């Protein structure tokens, strides 16, 4: 009997495939379908503080639009305040109640007080854990990397003080020393690390000469960093490792597990291939395990991590560039193939 279960944030999941935060999970029907096809857990769409601030500002502008409309009315409306995260929390609780698999919340705040307040309120909805989205895009030329990192460490510690559920951090790959930052967050109590946040970037429409923001789905070529850091971090930190970005197939899941990940998050592949593709990925994972004589994920997880491949000086190190460049046969090995030449791994 093949055992696909894994430990993530101290929670036992039935398999390593977690559905990441997206608009898909806002629909209750999609939540149930994702559970039915085999998703082991779901991350609810992120709560963004900026969105709440914008909605609050728009509401205030609407209420003030008729101020002093005539001499008898200073305003036509009673004093009202925006409900803040109340609507989000209500939907989050509803989602938790329809699922039999763990539901994680995702939080992306700006101010320290908001991080702490929102995290505490989220923890009261019954979710299994909270994912802190540490997406930082700095506009201050004089702010140092140390200041940014210390702020994030401080937020994690403060959130851990007010909640009694596991807390993970979703990171971008743009730290000066990502390994050092992970080590510090691990010591500060992070229960898991999602590697890495896929950052949406602006684009420019040259015909209209204006900015636009296209959907930015990942491709299989985007999972290299996730694999590298899963391999570098395996068995070297306390927290769980979750590979994210560019996980599109069963073979991608297998690669991340071999490198050392405990779980993966998927989003883009569901948009591209449909919710049922999760079952296909799980089937490929199980088939591969049977063919290779593995009964559980622990039999091979981390088998090709940095710790287990120390005899290979090129693996996970800068020197691999030299190795690849000097071996011209590598070009032929990886040249583009026609559809009929695709291997089973690529078809998965």
C-alpha positions in Angstrom: 0.0 0.0 0.0 1.5 3.3 -1.1 1.6 6.0 1.6 1.6 9.5 0.2 1.2 11.3 3.6 3.6 14.0 4.7 4.1 16.3 7.7 3.7 20.0 7.0 3.8 22.6 9.8 3.4 19.8 12.3 0.2 18.7 10.5 -0.2 15.3 8.8 -1.4 15.8 5.2 -2.7 12.9 3.1 -0.3 13.8 0.3 2.2 16.6 -0.6 0.0 18.6 -3.0 -1.4 21.9 -1.5 -3.5 24.3 -3.6 -2.0 27.8 -3.2 -3.9 31.0 -2.7 -5.8 32.3 -5.7 -9.3 33.5 -6.8 -10.2 29.9 -7.5 -10.7 29.1 -3.8 -13.3 31.8 -3.3 -16.0 29.6 -4.9 -17.3 27.0 -2.4 -17.9 24.6 -5.4 -14.3 24.8 -6.4 -13.2 24.1 -2.8 -15.2 20.9 -2.7 -14.0 19.8 -6.2 -10.3 20.5 -5.1 -10.9 18.3 -2.1 -12.6 15.5 -4.1 -9.7 15.3 -6.7 -7.2 14.8 -4.0 -5.8 18.2 -2.8 -4.4 17.6 0.7 -4.9 21.2 1.9 -5.9 24.6 0.5 -4.6 28.1 1.1 -7.4 30.7 1.0 -7.0 33.8 -1.1 -4.8 36.3 0.7 -6.0 39.1 2.9 -4.3 42.3 1.6 -4.3 45.3 3.9 -4.0 47.6 0.9 -7.3 46.3 -0.5 -9.1 47.0 2.8 -7.5 50.5 2.9 -8.7 51.2 -0.7 -12.2 50.0 0.0 -12.3 52.1 3.1 -11.2 55.2 1.2 -13.7 54.6 -1.6 -16.5 54.2 0.9 -15.5 57.4 2.7 -15.4 59.3 -0.5 -18.9 58.1 -1.4 -20.2 59.1 2.0 -18.7 62.6 1.7 -19.7 63.2 -1.9 -22.9 65.0 -0.8 -21.6 66.9 2.2 -23.1 70.4 2.4 -25.3 69.6 -0.5 -27.8 72.2 0.7 -28.1 74.5 3.7 -30.2 72.0 5.7 -27.9 69.0 5.3 -24.3 68.8 6.4 -24.5 65.2 5.1 -27.2 62.9 3.8 -25.7 59.8 5.4 -25.2 58.6 9.1 -21.7 58.0 10.4 -20.5 54.7 9.0 -17.1 52.9 9.2 -15.7 50.3 6.9 -16.0 46.8 8.3 -12.3 46.1 7.8 -11.4 42.4 7.4 -14.9 41.3 8.7 -16.1 40.2 5.3 -12.9 38.3 4.5 -13.1 36.6 7.9 -16.7 35.5 7.3 -15.8 33.9 4.0 -12.7 32.3 5.5 -14.8 30.7 8.2 -17.4 29.5 5.7 -14.7 27.9 3.7 -13.3 26.2 6.7 -16.7 24.7 7.5 -17.2 23.1 4.1 -13.8 21.4 4.0 -12.6 18.2 5.6 -9.0 18.9 4.7 -6.8 21.6 6.3 -7.4 25.2 5.3 -4.6 27.7 5.7 -5.1 31.5 5.6 -2.7 33.9 3.8 -2.0 37.3 5.1 -0.2 40.3 3.5 -0.3 43.4 5.7 1.7 46.6 5.8 1.8 47.9 9.3 2.9 46.0 12.4 -0.4 46.6 14.2 -2.3 45.2 11.2 -0.2 42.1 11.0 -0.8 41.3 14.6 -4.5 42.3 14.7 -5.4 40.5 11.5 -3.4 37.4 12.4 -5.2 37.1 15.8 -8.6 37.4 14.1 -7.7 34.9 11.4 -6.6 32.4 14.1 -10.1 32.6 15.6 -11.8 31.3 12.4 -10.7 27.7 12.9 -8.0 27.6 10.1 -5.2 25.1 10.5 -2.4 27.7 10.1 -1.4 31.2 8.8 0.8 32.0 5.9 2.6 35.3 6.2 3.2 36.7 2.8 6.5 38.6 3.1 6.4 40.3 -0.3 8.4 43.5 0.1 8.9 45.9 -2.7 10.9 48.8 -1.4 10.7 52.4 -2.8 13.0 53.9 -0.2 16.5 54.2 -1.7 18.1 54.5 1.8 16.5 51.6 3.6 19.0 48.8 4.1 18.5 45.1 3.7 19.1 44.6 7.4 16.3 46.9 8.3 13.9 45.1 6.0 14.9 41.7 7.3 14.7 42.8 11.0 11.2 44.1 10.4 10.1 40.8 9.0 11.7 38.9 11.8 9.9 41.2 14.3 6.6 40.7 12.6 6.9 36.9 12.8 7.8 36.9 16.5 4.9 39.2 17.3 2.4 37.1 15.3 3.7 33.9 17.0 3.0 35.6 20.4 -0.7 36.2 19.7 -1.8 33.0 17.8 -1.7 29.4 18.9 -1.7 27.8 15.4 1.3 27.1 13.1 2.7 30.1 11.2 4.5 29.8 7.8 6.3 32.4 5.8 6.2 32.8 2.0 9.4 34.4 0.8 10.7 36.0 -2.3 14.1 34.9 -3.6 15.5 38.4 -3.5 17.4 38.5 -0.2 21.1 39.2 -0.2 21.6 35.8 1.6 18.3 33.8 1.4 19.8 31.0 3.5 20.7 33.3 6.3 17.3 34.8 6.3 15.6 31.4 6.4 17.8 30.4 9.3 16.9 33.5 11.3 13.2 33.0 10.6 13.5 29.3 11.5 15.0 30.3 14.9 12.3 32.9 15.4 9.7 30.1 15.2 8.5 29.8 11.6 6.8 26.5 11.2 7.3 26.3 7.4 8.8 28.1 4.4 7.1 28.5 1.1 9.8 28.9 -1.6 9.0 31.2 -3.5 6.5 33.9 -3.9 5.6 34.6 -7.5 5.6 38.3 -7.8 3.2 40.1 -10.2 5.0 42.7 -12.2 3.6 45.6 -14.3 3.8 45.6 -18.1 3.4 48.3 -20.7 1.0 48.3 -23.6 3.1 50.1 -26.3 0.0 50.6 -28.5 -2.0 52.4 -25.8 1.1 53.7 -24.1 -0.2 52.7 -20.7 0.4 50.2 -17.9 -1.4 47.0 -17.7 -1.3 44.0 -15.4 -1.5 40.7 -17.3 -2.0 37.3 -15.6 1.4 36.0 -14.9 1.1 32.2 -14.9 4.3 30.2 -14.2 5.9 27.7 -16.4 7.8 24.5 -15.6 11.0 26.4 -16.3 10.3 28.6 -13.2 10.8 25.9 -10.6 14.6 25.8 -10.6 15.0 28.1 -7.5 12.4 26.2 -5.6 14.3 22.9 -6.3 17.7 24.5 -5.4 16.6 25.8 -2.1 14.6 22.6 -1.2 17.9 20.8 -1.7 20.0 23.3 0.2 17.6 23.5 3.2 16.6 19.8 3.6 17.3 18.5 7.1 19.1 21.8 8.0 16.2 23.7 9.5 13.4 22.9 11.9 10.5 24.2 9.8 8.9 22.4 6.8 9.8 23.2 3.2 7.2 23.8 0.6 8.2 24.3 -3.0 6.1 26.8 -4.9 6.1 28.2 -8.5 6.5 26.1 -11.6 5.0 22.9 -10.2 3.0 21.7 -13.1 3.2 17.9 -13.2 3.7 14.8 -11.3 7.3 14.7 -12.2 7.8 18.2 -10.8 6.4 17.0 -7.5 8.7 14.1 -7.5 11.7 16.3 -8.2 10.9 18.6 -5.3 10.5 15.7 -2.9 13.8 14.2 -4.1 15.5 17.5 -3.4 14.0 17.7 0.1 10.6 19.4 0.0 7.9 18.3 2.4 5.1 19.6 0.2 4.4 21.7 -2.9 1.9 24.4 -3.7 0.2 24.6 -7.1 -1.9 27.3 -8.8 -1.0 28.0 -12.4 -1.3 24.4 -13.5 -4.9 24.2 -12.2 -5.8 27.3 -14.2 -4.2 25.8 -17.3 -5.3 22.2 -17.0 -8.3 22.3 -14.7 -9.0 21.1 -11.2 -8.9 17.4 -12.1 -5.2 17.7 -13.0 -4.4 17.3 -9.3 -5.6 13.7 -9.5 -3.3 13.2 -12.6 -0.3 14.5 -10.7 -1.0 12.3 -7.7 -1.4 9.3 -10.0 2.0 10.0 -11.6 3.6 10.3 -8.2 2.1 6.9 -7.0 3.0 5.2 -10.3 6.6 6.4 -10.0 6.9 5.2 -6.4 5.6 1.7 -7.3 8.1 1.4 -10.2 11.0 2.4 -8.0 10.0 0.3 -5.0 9.1 3.1 -2.6 6.3 2.6 -0.1 6.3 6.1 1.5 7.6 9.6 0.8 10.1 9.2 3.6 11.8 6.5 1.6 13.1 9.0 -1.0 12.5 12.5 0.3 15.7 14.4 0.4 17.6 11.6 -1.4 19.1 14.2 -3.8 19.5 17.0 -1.3 22.7 18.9 -0.7 23.3 16.9 2.5 22.9 13.6 0.8 25.0 14.5 -2.3 28.1 16.1 -0.7 30.3 13.8 -2.8 29.2 15.8 -5.9 31.1 19.1 -5.7 29.0 20.7 -8.5 25.5 20.0 -7.1 23.8 23.2 -5.8 27.0 25.2 -6.2 28.1 28.0 -8.5 30.7 25.6 -10.0 27.9 23.8 -11.8 27.9 26.6 -14.3 31.4 25.7 -15.3 30.5 22.0 -15.5 27.6 22.7 -17.8 29.5 25.1 -20.0 32.4 22.8 -20.5 30.3 19.8 -21.4 29.0 20.5 -24.9 26.9 17.3 -24.9 24.6 19.0 -22.4 23.4 21.2 -25.2 22.4 18.2 -27.3 20.8 16.6 -24.3 18.5 19.5 -23.6 17.8 20.8 -27.1 14.1 21.5 -27.9 12.2 18.4 -29.0 9.2 17.9 -31.2 6.0 16.8 -29.6 6.5 13.2 -30.6 10.0 13.1 -28.9 8.8 14.1 -25.5 9.7 11.7 -22.7 7.1 10.3 -20.3 8.5 12.6 -17.6 7.9 15.6 -19.8 4.4 14.4 -20.7 3.5 14.0 -17.0 
